[in-house]
């Protein structure tokens, strides 16, 4: 398949490395310096070059805040039957854009990235494929993710956003609260060091990405649950209520049991 990747950032370069041996690949980035990291691909910097390449699939891997703009810029130069694909972790507005574009599309969310995942071993990681996507696009990404050992989940656009509010907003918010409580002093402890490493990794991510994930319309109810649980814990600690603490811990252990 002839595949165009928009953006030579971390995920764009990783995608090009993962796909270039089995497909005819082009990577487009208007910053020519970033293209020095891609190999065995056609390197493009001008929109006019897209017509000659004529991709069958265009994967948008630019930063989240530029996703829709990048699509709009290249659409006039793509074949009518070219499948549009995004890997955005937040799907706000993506469905509406695809409906207006009149192109077949596939929307996916690889729930791993350069910060925490080893991209050479993804067997313990997950990816979501949006169910409203076209069959050809879904088949392509199912084969691609399966070849990497990634666990695949099918969700609608709405179910995806609900899942992200639960699986990302909760740990993100908890980590941000932890980081906001930091003091400039050494604090020995294995658990503390693990939390600190997670916090530093999270804060190395793009600010816009973090904001958009937390601005998900389903995030607030999740944070309200955290707030209620924290208020309960604070009350138990203030009262030094051993019985209530035991009940609280037992409920958490029950929540953490595997499905």
C-alpha positions in Angstrom: 0.0 0.0 0.0 1.1 3.6 -0.7 1.1 5.4 2.7 1.6 9.0 3.5 2.5 10.0 7.1 2.0 13.6 8.0 4.5 14.8 10.6 8.0 13.6 11.5 7.6 13.8 15.2 8.1 10.9 17.6 5.1 8.9 16.6 5.5 9.8 12.9 9.1 8.6 12.8 8.1 5.4 14.7 5.3 4.7 12.3 7.6 5.2 9.3 10.1 2.8 10.8 7.4 0.2 11.5 5.8 0.4 8.1 8.5 1.2 5.6 9.7 -2.3 5.0 6.3 -3.6 3.9 4.8 -0.6 2.2 5.7 2.2 -0.2 6.0 5.1 2.2 6.3 8.9 2.2 6.7 11.2 5.2 5.7 14.9 4.9 7.0 17.6 7.2 7.5 21.2 6.3 10.5 21.3 8.7 13.1 19.5 6.5 15.4 19.1 9.4 13.0 16.6 11.0 13.0 14.4 7.9 16.6 13.4 8.5 15.4 10.8 11.1 13.3 8.8 8.5 14.7 6.1 6.3 13.6 4.1 3.3 10.9 6.6 2.6 10.1 9.4 0.2 10.6 12.7 2.0 8.2 15.5 1.2 8.1 19.1 2.2 5.7 20.7 -0.3 2.0 20.0 -0.8 2.4 19.9 -4.6 4.5 16.8 -4.2 1.6 14.8 -2.9 -0.1 14.5 -6.3 2.8 12.6 -7.7 3.0 10.2 -4.8 -0.8 9.7 -4.8 -1.2 7.9 -1.4 -3.9 5.2 -0.8 -3.7 5.9 3.0 -2.8 9.2 4.8 -1.9 8.8 8.5 -2.0 12.1 10.4 0.7 12.0 13.1 1.1 15.8 13.7 0.6 17.3 17.1 -2.9 17.2 18.4 -3.6 20.9 18.1 -2.7 20.8 14.4 -4.4 17.6 13.4 -7.5 19.0 11.6 -5.4 21.9 10.0 -3.0 19.3 8.6 -5.8 17.4 7.0 -7.3 20.5 5.5 -4.0 21.5 4.0 -3.4 18.2 2.2 -7.0 17.3 1.2 -6.9 19.2 -2.1 -3.8 17.2 -3.2 -5.0 13.7 -2.2 -6.9 11.2 -4.5 -10.6 11.0 -3.8 -10.4 7.4 -2.6 -7.5 8.0 -0.2 -8.3 6.8 3.2 -7.7 9.4 6.0 -6.4 8.1 9.3 -5.6 9.8 12.6 -3.9 8.5 15.8 -5.3 11.3 18.0 -5.8 10.5 21.7 -8.7 12.9 21.8 -11.4 12.6 19.1 -13.1 16.0 19.7 -14.4 17.2 16.3 -12.7 14.4 14.3 -15.9 12.6 13.5 -17.6 15.8 12.2 -14.5 16.5 10.1 -14.5 13.1 8.5 -18.2 13.3 7.6 -17.6 16.6 5.8 -14.4 15.4 4.0 -16.3 12.7 2.0 -13.2 10.5 2.2 -13.2 7.0 3.7 -11.5 7.2 7.1 -10.1 5.1 9.9 -9.6 6.6 13.4 -7.3 4.8 15.9 -5.7 5.5 19.2 -2.4 3.7 20.0 -2.5 3.8 23.8 1.3 3.9 24.1 4.0 6.3 23.2 7.7 7.2 23.5 7.4 8.5 27.1 6.4 5.2 28.9 6.4 2.4 26.4 9.2 0.5 24.9 8.3 0.7 21.2 10.3 -2.4 20.5 8.1 -4.5 22.8 4.4 -3.7 22.7 2.9 -7.0 23.8 1.5 -5.5 27.0 0.0 -2.4 25.3 -3.3 -1.6 23.8 -4.8 0.2 20.8 -8.3 1.3 20.0 -9.9 1.2 16.6 -13.0 3.3 16.1 -15.9 1.2 15.0 -17.4 3.8 12.6 -14.2 3.6 10.5 -14.2 2.1 7.0 -13.7 -1.7 6.7 -10.5 -1.4 4.6 -8.9 1.0 7.2 -10.0 -1.1 10.1 -8.5 -4.3 8.5 -5.2 -2.5 7.8 -4.7 -1.3 11.4 -5.9 -4.6 12.9 -3.2 -6.4 10.9 -0.6 -3.8 11.8 -1.3 -3.8 15.5 -1.6 -7.6 15.6 1.8 -7.9 14.0 3.2 -5.9 16.9 1.4 -8.0 19.5 -0.7 -5.0 20.6 -4.0 -5.8 22.2 -6.9 -4.3 20.1 -10.2 -2.9 21.2 -13.1 -1.7 19.1 -15.0 1.4 20.4 -17.3 4.0 18.9 -16.2 7.6 18.9 -18.3 8.3 22.0 -17.2 5.1 23.8 -13.6 6.0 23.1 -14.0 9.4 24.8 -15.7 7.9 27.8 -12.9 5.3 28.1 -10.2 7.9 27.8 -11.8 10.0 30.5 -11.5 6.9 32.8 -8.2 5.4 31.7 -6.2 8.6 31.1 -7.9 11.5 33.0 -7.9 9.7 36.3 -4.1 8.9 36.4 -3.2 12.2 34.8 -5.2 14.2 37.3 -3.8 12.1 40.2 -0.3 12.5 39.0 -0.7 16.3 38.5 -2.0 16.6 42.1 1.0 14.6 43.3 3.3 16.9 41.4 1.6 20.0 42.7 2.4 18.9 46.2 6.1 18.5 45.6 8.6 20.3 47.8 12.3 20.9 47.0 13.7 18.3 49.4 14.9 14.7 49.2 12.3 12.1 50.2 13.7 8.5 50.2 11.2 5.7 49.5 10.7 3.3 46.6 7.0 4.2 46.2 7.7 7.9 46.2 10.5 7.5 43.6 8.1 5.5 41.3 5.4 8.2 41.6 8.1 10.9 40.9 9.3 9.1 37.8 5.7 8.9 36.5 5.1 12.6 37.2 8.3 13.7 35.4 7.4 11.5 32.4 3.9 12.9 32.2 5.1 16.5 32.4 7.5 15.8 29.5 4.4 15.4 27.3 3.0 18.3 25.2 1.0 20.7 27.3 -1.7 20.9 24.7 -2.1 17.1 24.7 -2.4 17.0 28.4 -5.0 19.8 28.4 -7.1 18.3 25.6 -7.2 14.9 27.4 -8.3 16.6 30.6 -10.8 18.8 28.8 -12.7 15.7 27.6 -16.3 16.3 28.4 -16.4 13.1 30.4 -13.5 14.0 32.7 -15.4 16.1 35.2 -17.5 13.3 36.6 -14.4 11.2 37.0 -12.6 13.9 38.9 -15.7 14.4 41.1 -15.4 10.8 42.1 -11.7 11.3 43.1 -12.7 14.4 45.0 -15.4 12.5 46.9 -13.0 9.6 47.7 -10.3 12.0 48.9 -12.8 13.8 51.1 -13.8 10.4 52.7 -10.2 9.5 53.3 -9.5 12.9 54.8 -12.4 12.4 57.2 -11.2 8.9 58.2 -7.7 10.2 58.9 -9.0 13.2 60.8 -11.1 11.0 63.0 -8.4 8.3 63.3 -11.3 5.8 62.6 -9.5 2.4 62.4 -12.7 0.5 61.5 -13.6 3.0 58.7 -10.0 2.8 57.4 -10.1 -1.0 57.2 -13.4 -0.8 55.3 -11.9 1.8 53.0 -8.8 -0.3 52.2 -10.9 -3.5 51.7 -13.1 -1.7 49.2 -10.0 -0.5 47.3 -8.5 -4.0 47.3 -11.8 -5.2 45.8 -11.7 -2.5 43.2 -8.2 -3.5 42.2 -9.0 -7.2 41.6 -8.5 -8.3 38.0 -11.6 -8.8 35.9 
